[in-house]
Amino acid sequence: MPEAELIFFYGTLMLPYPTLERLGVERMLAYQGWDAVAGRLYSLGRYPALTLGPGSVRGQVFQMLDPAALAVLDRFEDYRPDDPNGSEYMRKLLPLTGREASAWVYVFNRPTDGLPPLAGGDWAALQGQPQAWDDFFASRTVE
């Protein structure tokens, strides 16, 4: 059986933020829990930017139930496969650190000079969001 296609979110696309619902893709994804990828976070003000490199970034993993979600998410993240130099983010397949799987991750595609780094690699914790959301999300069903 082929491996499920996964996507990793580390900012405003995480639950309980309403972004997935507002984009109309909430039912196209199934929450799979917390994990991390190698990288570093920077602040862009209202949302974070992940860059490749040393460190660890904590976020949420989702299984894609409908591949059409990728087109919507790509537009939201300003990822244009036909114009990588013009894209704010690139979508890359990266290994997850807590499971033997890889997930799509939106990686910042601009210089980080002058951007404030976010220590700890956990944007949700820095925003004051509780880290123990798993019980809540496990109780949610996604059709």
Secondary structure, DSSP 8 states (H G I E B T S, - for coil): -----EEEE-STTSTTSTHHHHHT-GGGEEEEEEEEEEEEEEE-SSSEEEEEEEEEEEEEEEEES-THHHHHHHHHTT--TT-GGG-SEEEEEEE-SSSS-EEEEEEE-S--TT--B-TTS-HHHHTT--S--HHHHHT----
